[in-house]
Amino acid sequence: MLTQTQYTALNPHRHIWVHACAGTGKTFILIYRILRLLLEGVRPERIVALTFTQHAGKEMTQRLYSLLEEIMRSSYRCKTVLTMCLGGPAHPHQISYAQKLWSEILDTSLNIQTLHSFCQNILQTFSLEAGIIGNFKILDENQGVSLWNQQQEWVCSAAYPASVELQSALVRLATRYTLHQITSHLQFLWNRSKEVIFPTKHPKPSELSPPALLCPRVLAQLTEYLGEEYSVSHLKGLELSWDRPEYRAFFLTQKGTPRKKLLSVKVPEHLKQWLEFAQHDLKTALYQERHIHAWQDTQDFCHLFSEIYSHYHQYKVENGFLDFSDLIYKTIELLEDKRHMGWVFSQLDRKIHHILVDEAQDTSPAQWKVLELLSEVWNGQHNKTLFVVGDPKQSIYGFQGADLEQFYEAKNFFQSHAQYHEIPFDLLDLTHSFRSYSCILNVVNEVFQKDTCMDFKPHTALPYQQGGMVELLPILDSSVKKSSKILLAKLWVRRIRQWIEKKEILRCTGSVIKEDDILILMSKRCSLYETFSQELISQGFFVRETCTTVLKDTILVQDILALIYWLLNSYDDWSLVHVLKSPLFGISEKDLLSIFSFKSFGIKNLWTYLRSLQTEPWALYVKTLEHWKNFFFESTPFQFMQWWIYTPWVQKRYGAWPDTAQILDKVLALLFSFCQEQGKGWMQWIEMLSLVSLTFKQKTEKGIGVLTIHGSKGLQAPIVIIPDLSMEIRSKDYFTYTKDGPWKLNILQEDEDPWNLRHIEKQSQEERRILYVAMTRAQERLYCSSLKNSQPYQDVKNALSKLGKQIPWSLDSEINVTEPILRYEE
Ligand SMILES: Nc1ncnc2c1ncn2[C@@H]1O[C@H](COP(=O)(O)OP(=O)(O)OP(=O)(O)O)[C@@H](O)[C@H]1O
């Protein structure tokens, strides 16, 4: 059943903007809206669904395909899905049309893609108008970074003697920064190079006015007053120049902050004031000095950056490459170019009728610009719709350029655009969670409802999901033998063991607690993360682990490649032998030898010989291979692979293999992005796969998940443990920038600097959202603890003090705690 708001979100005649809380079915309704559009007769190729990652795109495609497949296979399922989707019983013609959609989509293919792939398609179609070569190649993220590093190395070594200015900039930077700092700052500039305007010349700060030496008369009076002995040991530095460490040490602490008390003995007021003046003068001079250094560093970094960037750019142009940000920015240029606007817009207008955007909170300003320009294309036509779904509370990718302010600005833009053209536009809020039980949602409501920056609306649980539990442990006293991290890990692992041994039943799964039901979430991969993983493994638990593997080296990919080689060329005996020996057919060496005598019968190749065999199992194998061959030539690479992977034959033979699902997922994701480039076939794909050392994180699916909160996005588990609520993700960016006025580089790190303050404020808001994502992964039970006191710890504690009750500490007699456990359950 859909909720009323979910149903409204499917209306195919309205622009819809959905703010959806965690677990309220964002992806679910997006898929149902596509179905609804298809049922309305919209051609699949006129629908564009944009996702944030390739993984999300592939996931969405698969969910839609399986829904359509279910509809095709079962009339009962077809009727229920259609009734839900249309809000009433479907007409017989709608039912028969729906049952044909699966094969229809296989033929035409849907545009579910990332915004980058989408822009790539536009640029390929209008390469002439965009002023780029038609067969441009894409520099993916890794290739982009390695090209940037190459050019940087070139500029810093081979090229720099050519320019004295550049050489001096490098020398100056090398005296003040480590190589790692220089490289990472330059890379930061490169990442931001399209959005930030780097002024070539920053206004030079005024010359330094050094503070005058402390007046000798004052010094003499001080010495006289304090006595020779005290003065020699305490006032020595004051005779020196202001830039000497001894002088500075008198006025400043080791951290460089002004000393609150300059002398340990009382002196007459006028002498005290003289010293305070001198301290103030020194502080001003140091501030000026820092500005001058910062100015010089900014100049030097920008100089070095622009030199590397011009080499990088030249290389891309000469070799026909576009990097990921080029795809977005070149599309913006194309859509804004008045010379071709009429033609480009008329073509796009014909092609795109409905745009759906998922995870909109993670969209960057430039990506929004593309979407805004596309809506201009439609120029207020009522049969075109935009559907955007996002959760501002889950915007946690600021470090990748996502900008929440832009999310709200985009909403206002589309709303006023719709109003202007008198197009129906609905702003919807989804607050009914299909995931979490009421206790968890009540605590989430308590913790976040006062967060003005969160735009928070109270979450509601479904009637059948009342109950659940939230628990908070008091902060452990680490004065005991072991460090608190180890204590915490041991404590939680012991509790997990008890839950499993006691065979406690979970309501949401209806069965006893298993390792797979548990997620342990941390803000980042840190020592606590390692401590937990090690403790779990040492206690004999399975941990969902990740390791890096080269995709093309996996046996499964080798088997797939052999099959494709053979499908492309039936006379390729070696590939056919590989396929026959693989788990797909599992033929032994001995059996192979027996058929390999075919040449003695005057038959030229193995495939012709196999087809002449009438006996089993050969006849069945030939039939299967022929079936694959037929589909292979009828479909696109992505269609074929997606079909082949899910054939019962393949599932049965590889299903039980470890990591099969991840490897096949990765292969599909690669094909998915690859197939966005029109006109590319199997050979190019095979070439790409064998050339590039694509690695992937191999995960073991079974066991307790120890994950970063970013890595847990979109996931859920019956039991979630957040062992350290005092999470801190804040990093002190050396460069900050502002959008107020022109973008510019701010290299100064003064705490009182408004840019810096704003940056810190943004980061602390992101920390709140990370906490939100973590808490809302839980379905039935949420457990929290903390290594130290912090705002999130206090917030959860206040919520539980209000809603729950106190339970005396009984978990470990060795650990000293002064406060009880707080527990809320219904
Ligand atoms: N109307 C519905 N009827 C039944 N199940 C639903 C409905 N809406 C959503 N769900 C289920 O609720 C769960 C959460 O849905 P989904 O993953 O789409 O949520 P989400 O909002 O995308 O989550 P997140 O915020 O974590 O990304 C899924 O198992 C989904 O199938």
The ligand as an SDF file (V2000), in Angstrom:
LIG
                    3D

 31 33  0  0  0  0  0  0  0  0999 V2000
    4.5110    2.0080    0.1160 N   0  0  0  0  0  0  0  0  0  0  0  0
    5.3780    1.0750    0.4980 C   0  0  0  0  0  0  0  0  0  0  0  0
    4.9390   -0.1790    0.7520 N   0  0  0  0  0  0  0  0  0  0  0  0
    5.8010   -1.1360    1.1660 C   0  0  0  0  0  0  0  0  0  0  0  0
    7.1080   -0.9390    1.3590 N   0  0  0  0  0  0  0  0  0  0  0  0
    7.5960    0.2670    1.1300 C   0  0  0  0  0  0  0  0  0  0  0  0
    6.7710    1.3410    0.6890 C   0  0  0  0  0  0  0  0  0  0  0  0
    7.5510    2.4430    0.5660 N   0  0  0  0  0  0  0  0  0  0  0  0
    8.7970    2.0510    0.9080 C   0  0  0  0  0  0  0  0  0  0  0  0
    8.8230    0.7630    1.2410 N   0  0  0  0  0  0  0  0  0  0  0  0
    9.9800   -0.0350    1.7040 C   0  0  0  0  0  0  0  0  0  0  0  0
   10.6580    0.7240    2.7230 O   0  0  0  0  0  0  0  0  0  0  0  0
   12.0720    0.4740    2.6660 C   0  0  0  0  0  0  0  0  0  0  0  0
   12.7970    1.7930    2.5250 C   0  0  0  0  0  0  0  0  0  0  0  0
   12.5290    2.3020    1.2320 O   0  0  0  0  0  0  0  0  0  0  0  0
   13.6400    3.0460    0.3700 P   0  0  0  0  0  0  0  0  0  0  0  0
   14.9180    2.3190    0.3900 O   0  0  0  0  0  0  0  0  0  0  0  0
   13.0280    3.4040   -0.9470 O   0  0  0  0  0  0  0  0  0  0  0  0
   13.7580    4.3200    1.3120 O   0  0  0  0  0  0  0  0  0  0  0  0
   14.6660    5.5870    1.1440 P   0  0  0  0  0  0  0  0  0  0  0  0
   13.8260    6.7550    1.5160 O   0  0  0  0  0  0  0  0  0  0  0  0
   15.2450    5.6040   -0.2440 O   0  0  0  0  0  0  0  0  0  0  0  0
   15.7650    5.2910    2.2650 O   0  0  0  0  0  0  0  0  0  0  0  0
   17.1020    6.1160    2.5980 P   0  0  0  0  0  0  0  0  0  0  0  0
   16.6440    7.4090    3.1510 O   0  0  0  0  0  0  0  0  0  0  0  0
   17.8390    5.3120    3.5860 O   0  0  0  0  0  0  0  0  0  0  0  0
   17.8320    6.2790    1.3000 O   0  0  0  0  0  0  0  0  0  0  0  0
   12.2990   -0.4350    1.4750 C   0  0  0  0  0  0  0  0  0  0  0  0
   12.4180   -1.7580    1.9520 O   0  0  0  0  0  0  0  0  0  0  0  0
   11.0280   -0.2440    0.6260 C   0  0  0  0  0  0  0  0  0  0  0  0
   10.7290   -1.3770   -0.1640 O   0  0  0  0  0  0  0  0  0  0  0  0
  1  2  1  0
  2  3  1  0
  2  7  2  0
  3  4  2  0
  4  5  1  0
  5  6  2  0
  6  7  1  0
  6 10  1  0
  7  8  1  0
  8  9  2  0
  9 10  1  0
 10 11  1  0
 11 12  1  0
 11 30  1  0
 12 13  1  0
 13 14  1  0
 13 28  1  0
 14 15  1  0
 15 16  1  0
 16 17  2  0
 16 18  1  0
 16 19  1  0
 19 20  1  0
 20 21  2  0
 20 22  1  0
 20 23  1  0
 23 24  1  0
 24 25  2  0
 24 26  1  0
 24 27  1  0
 28 29  1  0
 28 30  1  0
 30 31  1  0
M  END
$$$$
